Amino acid sequence: MQQPAPPTPSNADAAPLRGWQRAAIWLLVAVLLALVFMLYTQPEFMVRMADHVWACF
């Protein structure tokens, strides 16, 4: 005899994000992306990252 599956939590109980919270998240994402893109403009950083990736193999 099969046991019934345990109930899974639903997202219906979670409170929706407020407007300022959603804006703050998007601002944080934009700042992080800008910082990452700024790192790519530095040749020394790119060489160091390539060396780290190559060292993994």
C-alpha positions, -999 to 999 in steps of 0.1 A, spaced: 0 0 0 14 34 -10 18 61 16 3 95 7 29 122 -1 36 147 26 21 181 21 43 206 5 45 242 17 28 267 -7 39 302 -15 4 315 -8 13 320 29 43 342 20 38 380 21 43 398 -12 72 422 -15 64 459 -10 73 484 -37 103 498 -19 116 463 -12 113 454 -49 131 486 -58 159 480 -32 165 445 -46 167 458 -82 190 486 -71 213 460 -53 214 438 -84 222 468 -106 251 479 -83 265 444 -82 264 441 -120 281 475 -124 309 464 -100 314 432 -119 315 450 -152 340 475 -138 363 446 -128 363 434 -164 379 467 -175 410 460 -155 435 438 -174 453 427 -143 421 413 -129 413 395 -161 447 378 -161 444 368 -125 410 353 -131 422 334 -161 451 321 -140 427 309 -113 404 292 -138 434 276 -155 447 263 -122 414 244 -117 423 220 -146 
